[in-house]
Amino acid sequence: MEARIGFGVDFGGSGIKGAPVDLATGELAGERFKLATPQPATPEAVAGVVAKVVSHFGWEGPVGATFPGVITGGVARTAANVDPSWIGADVAEVLADAAAGPVVPVNDADAAGLAEVVWGAARDHDGLVLVVTLGTGIGTALVHRGRLVPNLELGHIELEGVDAETRASAAARERERLDWPKWSKRLQRYFRALEDYLWPDLIVVGGGVSRRAEKFLPLLQLRTPIVPATLENRAGIVGAALLATPE
């Protein structure tokens, strides 16, 4: 049987990477290709880089593209760690010419979260799964029985009177030089708040810091099982490809 292949592009603050994806397995069907995110990361500049990533593979067909912000109706409503000129831009339209085909834009945390449910740490889990990425900020994705609830910006809930990600993100740990126990106390308050709001059946923690999950996850005392993500830096590409490819 012929493999079902999609294509995903993951647009982040430091890099733009892409690859074809085997949608039967969630594995990359080619070696990931990455270029630096232009500075400033304006729509025109990013489109130029996306064009190079797509053409590197000679890809023709739909492209899924992550975006670091809220996406509704294909339009960027917020812009985190990229140029504010993206706000109000039709991301699908901006990138369609670059990709030489239809583009399906998706919030980056949503793409990674869905990938973890379909092929990663929450595979075959039938309940309510909350995926939280700890990085420069805090990204969140909520999936219920395989269906994504998009654009949950729960990294911005109020925690001790401030935006949660300013105190509990991985960047906050590095910026304030917090050791693992001190940072874990902040994570404890953050995850406990999410538990009380959502009552998830499983929490999956992603972001680069998840590779050191043994340093902080055992320090948390939650009623919800909490596990590290497994797809690591391919999650955004894989999730975007899945969302962009027709059944």
KOLROTI-285166 format. One record per residue (C-alpha): residue number from 1; x, y, z. Coordinates in steps of 0.001 Angstrom, whole numbers, plus 500000, padded with zeros to 6 digits. Layout:
{k = NUM | px = X | py = Y | pz = Z};
...
REM end
This chain:
{k = 1 | px = 500000 | py = 500000 | pz = 500000};
{k = 2 | px = 501319 | py = 503429 | pz = 499068};
{k = 3 | px = 502460 | py = 505511 | pz = 502035};
{k = 4 | px = 500375 | py = 508542 | pz = 502973};
{k = 5 | px = 502820 | py = 511430 | pz = 503163};
{k = 6 | px = 502186 | py = 514963 | pz = 504419};
{k = 7 | px = 504435 | py = 517947 | pz = 504851};
{k = 8 | px = 504922 | py = 520154 | pz = 507884};
{k = 9 | px = 506782 | py = 523377 | pz = 508586};
{k = 10 | px = 507507 | py = 524443 | pz = 512160};
{k = 11 | px = 507992 | py = 528208 | pz = 512527};
{k = 12 | px = 509707 | py = 529259 | pz = 515736};
{k = 13 | px = 511480 | py = 532265 | pz = 517134};
{k = 14 | px = 514952 | py = 530947 | pz = 516282};
{k = 15 | px = 514431 | py = 528493 | pz = 513439};
{k = 16 | px = 512097 | py = 527427 | pz = 510639};
{k = 17 | px = 512242 | py = 523711 | pz = 509927};
{k = 18 | px = 510311 | py = 521301 | pz = 507778};
{k = 19 | px = 510111 | py = 517749 | pz = 506506};
{k = 20 | px = 507780 | py = 515279 | pz = 504833};
{k = 21 | px = 505955 | py = 513044 | pz = 507314};
{k = 22 | px = 504745 | py = 509456 | pz = 507058};
{k = 23 | px = 501209 | py = 509832 | pz = 508384};
{k = 24 | px = 500875 | py = 506128 | pz = 509113};
{k = 25 | px = 503666 | py = 506208 | pz = 511680};
{k = 26 | px = 504341 | py = 509851 | pz = 512584};
{k = 27 | px = 507964 | py = 509406 | pz = 511530};
{k = 28 | px = 509732 | py = 511912 | pz = 509319};
{k = 29 | px = 509946 | py = 510653 | pz = 505733};
{k = 30 | px = 513075 | py = 512704 | pz = 505071};
{k = 31 | px = 515804 | py = 514386 | pz = 507076};
{k = 32 | px = 514573 | py = 517575 | pz = 508725};
{k = 33 | px = 515775 | py = 520780 | pz = 507023};
{k = 34 | px = 516197 | py = 523886 | pz = 509159};
{k = 35 | px = 517058 | py = 527534 | pz = 508465};
{k = 36 | px = 517382 | py = 530449 | pz = 510867};
{k = 37 | px = 514316 | py = 532588 | pz = 511470};
{k = 38 | px = 514965 | py = 535995 | pz = 509866};
{k = 39 | px = 515275 | py = 539052 | pz = 512077};
{k = 40 | px = 512958 | py = 540853 | pz = 512074};
{k = 41 | px = 510568 | py = 537962 | pz = 511423};
{k = 42 | px = 508165 | py = 539876 | pz = 509191};
{k = 43 | px = 505614 | py = 538047 | pz = 507014};
{k = 44 | px = 507589 | py = 538717 | pz = 503845};
{k = 45 | px = 510900 | py = 537578 | pz = 505329};
{k = 46 | px = 509414 | py = 534413 | pz = 506857};
{k = 47 | px = 507650 | py = 533555 | pz = 503597};
{k = 48 | px = 511014 | py = 533661 | pz = 501836};
{k = 49 | px = 512506 | py = 531168 | pz = 504276};
{k = 50 | px = 509469 | py = 528881 | pz = 504107};
{k = 51 | px = 509831 | py = 528857 | pz = 500316};
{k = 52 | px = 513418 | py = 527604 | pz = 500673};
{k = 53 | px = 512402 | py = 524893 | pz = 503147};
{k = 54 | px = 509596 | py = 523602 | pz = 500910};
{k = 55 | px = 511635 | py = 523778 | pz = 497702};
{k = 56 | px = 514503 | py = 521910 | pz = 499392};
{k = 57 | px = 512290 | py = 518806 | pz = 499239};
{k = 58 | px = 510659 | py = 519598 | pz = 495900};
{k = 59 | px = 507350 | py = 519252 | pz = 497720};
{k = 60 | px = 504086 | py = 519799 | pz = 495846};
{k = 61 | px = 500848 | py = 519648 | pz = 497774};
{k = 62 | px = 499267 | py = 520908 | pz = 500990};
{k = 63 | px = 501605 | py = 522221 | pz = 503677};
{k = 64 | px = 500855 | py = 522436 | pz = 507380};
{k = 65 | px = 502592 | py = 525370 | pz = 509049};
{k = 66 | px = 502841 | py = 526093 | pz = 512750};
{k = 67 | px = 502638 | py = 529659 | pz = 513983};
{k = 68 | px = 503705 | py = 531031 | pz = 517391};
{k = 69 | px = 500396 | py = 532689 | pz = 518182};
{k = 70 | px = 496624 | py = 532351 | pz = 518046};
{k = 71 | px = 495192 | py = 531429 | pz = 514637};
{k = 72 | px = 491489 | py = 531781 | pz = 513825};
{k = 73 | px = 490140 | py = 531473 | pz = 510303};
{k = 74 | px = 493718 | py = 531339 | pz = 509035};
{k = 75 | px = 494447 | py = 534793 | pz = 510478};
{k = 76 | px = 497069 | py = 535544 | pz = 513144};
{k = 77 | px = 495483 | py = 537199 | pz = 516177};
{k = 78 | px = 498614 | py = 537326 | pz = 518347};
{k = 79 | px = 502336 | py = 537077 | pz = 517576};
{k = 80 | px = 504730 | py = 535679 | pz = 520175};
{k = 81 | px = 508469 | py = 536076 | pz = 519577};
{k = 82 | px = 507919 | py = 537213 | pz = 515973};
{k = 83 | px = 507316 | py = 540591 | pz = 514364};
{k = 84 | px = 504029 | py = 542216 | pz = 515464};
{k = 85 | px = 503213 | py = 542965 | pz = 511808};
{k = 86 | px = 501869 | py = 539387 | pz = 511685};
{k = 87 | px = 498847 | py = 540373 | pz = 513761};
{k = 88 | px = 495850 | py = 540527 | pz = 511438};
{k = 89 | px = 497733 | py = 538852 | pz = 508588};
{k = 90 | px = 496181 | py = 535971 | pz = 506687};
{k = 91 | px = 498902 | py = 533405 | pz = 507363};
{k = 92 | px = 497560 | py = 530930 | pz = 504827};
{k = 93 | px = 497609 | py = 533601 | pz = 502126};
{k = 94 | px = 501058 | py = 534938 | pz = 503069};
{k = 95 | px = 502628 | py = 531483 | pz = 502911};
{k = 96 | px = 500634 | py = 529993 | pz = 500017};
{k = 97 | px = 502810 | py = 531588 | pz = 497329};
{k = 98 | px = 505946 | py = 530573 | pz = 499191};
{k = 99 | px = 504772 | py = 526984 | pz = 499468};
{k = 100 | px = 503412 | py = 526918 | pz = 495909};
{k = 101 | px = 500271 | py = 525276 | pz = 497230};
{k = 102 | px = 497601 | py = 525429 | pz = 499915};
{k = 103 | px = 498812 | py = 526116 | pz = 503463};
{k = 104 | px = 496975 | py = 525203 | pz = 506666};
{k = 105 | px = 498295 | py = 527352 | pz = 509546};
{k = 106 | px = 497957 | py = 526113 | pz = 513122};
{k = 107 | px = 499054 | py = 527299 | pz = 516538};
{k = 108 | px = 502409 | py = 525684 | pz = 517321};
{k = 109 | px = 501363 | py = 524216 | pz = 520679};
{k = 110 | px = 498201 | py = 522786 | pz = 519106};
{k = 111 | px = 500247 | py = 521004 | pz = 516433};
{k = 112 | px = 502679 | py = 519558 | pz = 518956};
{k = 113 | px = 499869 | py = 518548 | pz = 521292};
{k = 114 | px = 497917 | py = 516691 | pz = 518646};
{k = 115 | px = 501076 | py = 514872 | pz = 517522};
{k = 116 | px = 501717 | py = 513683 | pz = 521083};
{k = 117 | px = 498186 | py = 512312 | pz = 521303};
{k = 118 | px = 498272 | py = 510534 | pz = 517947};
{k = 119 | px = 501849 | py = 509204 | pz = 518016};
{k = 120 | px = 503583 | py = 510271 | pz = 521220};
{k = 121 | px = 503304 | py = 510081 | pz = 524993};
{k = 122 | px = 499475 | py = 510130 | pz = 524995};
{k = 123 | px = 498983 | py = 507633 | pz = 522197};
{k = 124 | px = 495895 | py = 505446 | pz = 522685};
{k = 125 | px = 494790 | py = 507570 | pz = 525656};
{k = 126 | px = 491039 | py = 508004 | pz = 525397};
{k = 127 | px = 490436 | py = 510756 | pz = 527951};
{k = 128 | px = 491116 | py = 514474 | pz = 528230};
{k = 129 | px = 494799 | py = 515142 | pz = 527517};
{k = 130 | px = 496519 | py = 518428 | pz = 528346};
{k = 131 | px = 499852 | py = 519036 | pz = 526617};
{k = 132 | px = 502017 | py = 521821 | pz = 528061};
{k = 133 | px = 505214 | py = 522992 | pz = 526358};
{k = 134 | px = 507730 | py = 524743 | pz = 528597};
{k = 135 | px = 510100 | py = 526967 | pz = 526656};
{k = 136 | px = 510482 | py = 530686 | pz = 525998};
{k = 137 | px = 506855 | py = 530867 | pz = 527070};
{k = 138 | px = 504251 | py = 528244 | pz = 527964};
{k = 139 | px = 502188 | py = 526671 | pz = 525214};
{k = 140 | px = 499114 | py = 524543 | pz = 525885};
{k = 141 | px = 496976 | py = 522157 | pz = 523873};
{k = 142 | px = 493859 | py = 520273 | pz = 524921};
{k = 143 | px = 492715 | py = 517117 | pz = 523141};
{k = 144 | px = 489567 | py = 515202 | pz = 524048};
{k = 145 | px = 489137 | py = 511741 | pz = 522550};
{k = 146 | px = 491345 | py = 512695 | pz = 519634};
{k = 147 | px = 489683 | py = 516047 | pz = 518932};
{k = 148 | px = 491716 | py = 519209 | pz = 519345};
{k = 149 | px = 490303 | py = 522225 | pz = 521181};
{k = 150 | px = 492286 | py = 525028 | pz = 519473};
{k = 151 | px = 493947 | py = 528190 | pz = 520759};
{k = 152 | px = 493923 | py = 527622 | pz = 524506};
{k = 153 | px = 496353 | py = 530244 | pz = 525749};
{k = 154 | px = 496613 | py = 528785 | pz = 529237};
{k = 155 | px = 500219 | py = 529824 | pz = 529602};
{k = 156 | px = 498774 | py = 533267 | pz = 530313};
{k = 157 | px = 496552 | py = 532469 | pz = 533256};
{k = 158 | px = 497168 | py = 534688 | pz = 536281};
{k = 159 | px = 499537 | py = 533120 | pz = 538783};
{k = 160 | px = 500315 | py = 535093 | pz = 541934};
{k = 161 | px = 499137 | py = 538248 | pz = 540230};
{k = 162 | px = 501233 | py = 537904 | pz = 537061};
{k = 163 | px = 501155 | py = 536106 | pz = 533724};
{k = 164 | px = 502042 | py = 532474 | pz = 534529};
{k = 165 | px = 504663 | py = 532071 | pz = 531835};
{k = 166 | px = 506701 | py = 534958 | pz = 533241};
{k = 167 | px = 507309 | py = 532825 | pz = 536359};
{k = 168 | px = 506941 | py = 529201 | pz = 535338};
{k = 169 | px = 508398 | py = 528909 | pz = 531828};
{k = 170 | px = 511751 | py = 527274 | pz = 531161};
{k = 171 | px = 513053 | py = 530707 | pz = 530172};
{k = 172 | px = 512053 | py = 532064 | pz = 533601};
{k = 173 | px = 514022 | py = 529265 | pz = 535276};
{k = 174 | px = 517116 | py = 530162 | pz = 533275};
{k = 175 | px = 516652 | py = 533912 | pz = 533603};
{k = 176 | px = 516325 | py = 533753 | pz = 537383};
{k = 177 | px = 518839 | py = 530924 | pz = 537755};
{k = 178 | px = 516380 | py = 528790 | pz = 539669};
{k = 179 | px = 517446 | py = 525337 | pz = 540757};
{k = 180 | px = 515120 | py = 522435 | pz = 539992};
{k = 181 | px = 513351 | py = 522376 | pz = 543393};
{k = 182 | px = 512619 | py = 526130 | pz = 543328};
{k = 183 | px = 511330 | py = 525987 | pz = 539780};
{k = 184 | px = 509278 | py = 522914 | pz = 540601};
{k = 185 | px = 507446 | py = 524857 | pz = 543315};
{k = 186 | px = 506310 | py = 527309 | pz = 540662};
{k = 187 | px = 505323 | py = 524481 | pz = 538342};
{k = 188 | px = 503400 | py = 522877 | pz = 541188};
{k = 189 | px = 501231 | py = 525987 | pz = 541591};
{k = 190 | px = 500782 | py = 526299 | pz = 537836};
{k = 191 | px = 499815 | py = 522688 | pz = 537173};
{k = 192 | px = 497567 | py = 522561 | pz = 540227};
{k = 193 | px = 495667 | py = 525569 | pz = 538853};
{k = 194 | px = 495261 | py = 523815 | pz = 535484};
{k = 195 | px = 494017 | py = 520703 | pz = 537266};
{k = 196 | px = 491384 | py = 522724 | pz = 539075};
{k = 197 | px = 490241 | py = 524425 | pz = 535850};
{k = 198 | px = 490211 | py = 521424 | pz = 533519};
{k = 199 | px = 490349 | py = 518120 | pz = 535420};
{k = 200 | px = 492442 | py = 516407 | pz = 532737};
{k = 201 | px = 493077 | py = 512657 | pz = 532690};
{k = 202 | px = 496715 | py = 513040 | pz = 531603};
{k = 203 | px = 499252 | py = 515877 | pz = 531384};
{k = 204 | px = 502100 | py = 515677 | pz = 528872};
{k = 205 | px = 505049 | py = 518059 | pz = 529303};
{k = 206 | px = 506967 | py = 519105 | pz = 526192};
{k = 207 | px = 509585 | py = 521649 | pz = 525236};
{k = 208 | px = 513342 | py = 521141 | pz = 525290};
{k = 209 | px = 513388 | py = 520952 | pz = 529078};
{k = 210 | px = 511284 | py = 517777 | pz = 528934};
{k = 211 | px = 514483 | py = 515899 | pz = 528095};
{k = 212 | px = 515433 | py = 516508 | pz = 531741};
{k = 213 | px = 512031 | py = 515545 | pz = 533100};
{k = 214 | px = 513589 | py = 513382 | pz = 535804};
{k = 215 | px = 514886 | py = 516590 | pz = 537432};
{k = 216 | px = 511462 | py = 518120 | pz = 538071};
{k = 217 | px = 508465 | py = 515893 | pz = 537327};
{k = 218 | px = 509078 | py = 513643 | pz = 540382};
{k = 219 | px = 508979 | py = 516763 | pz = 542567};
{k = 220 | px = 505392 | py = 517570 | pz = 541576};
{k = 221 | px = 502481 | py = 516366 | pz = 543672};
{k = 222 | px = 499437 | py = 516276 | pz = 541419};
{k = 223 | px = 496329 | py = 514132 | pz = 541233};
{k = 224 | px = 496785 | py = 513842 | pz = 537458};
{k = 225 | px = 499393 | py = 511524 | pz = 535909};
{k = 226 | px = 502092 | py = 513670 | pz = 534292};
{k = 227 | px = 504634 | py = 512386 | pz = 531763};
{k = 228 | px = 507299 | py = 513846 | pz = 529447};
{k = 229 | px = 506603 | py = 514268 | pz = 525730};
{k = 230 | px = 508319 | py = 511780 | pz = 523432};
{k = 231 | px = 508318 | py = 513360 | pz = 519955};
{k = 232 | px = 510702 | py = 516155 | pz = 521006};
{k = 233 | px = 511626 | py = 518579 | pz = 518202};
{k = 234 | px = 509625 | py = 516845 | pz = 515470};
{k = 235 | px = 506234 | py = 517248 | pz = 517186};
{k = 236 | px = 505337 | py = 520560 | pz = 515514};
{k = 237 | px = 506248 | py = 519329 | pz = 512032};
{k = 238 | px = 504332 | py = 516091 | pz = 512493};
{k = 239 | px = 501204 | py = 517708 | pz = 513936};
{k = 240 | px = 501128 | py = 520396 | pz = 511253};
{k = 241 | px = 501459 | py = 517803 | pz = 508498};
{k = 242 | px = 498608 | py = 515766 | pz = 509962};
{k = 243 | px = 496260 | py = 518752 | pz = 510194};
{k = 244 | px = 497012 | py = 519851 | pz = 506631};
{k = 245 | px = 496593 | py = 516516 | pz = 504887};
{k = 246 | px = 493126 | py = 515401 | pz = 503743};
{k = 247 | px = 491919 | py = 512023 | pz = 504960};
REM end
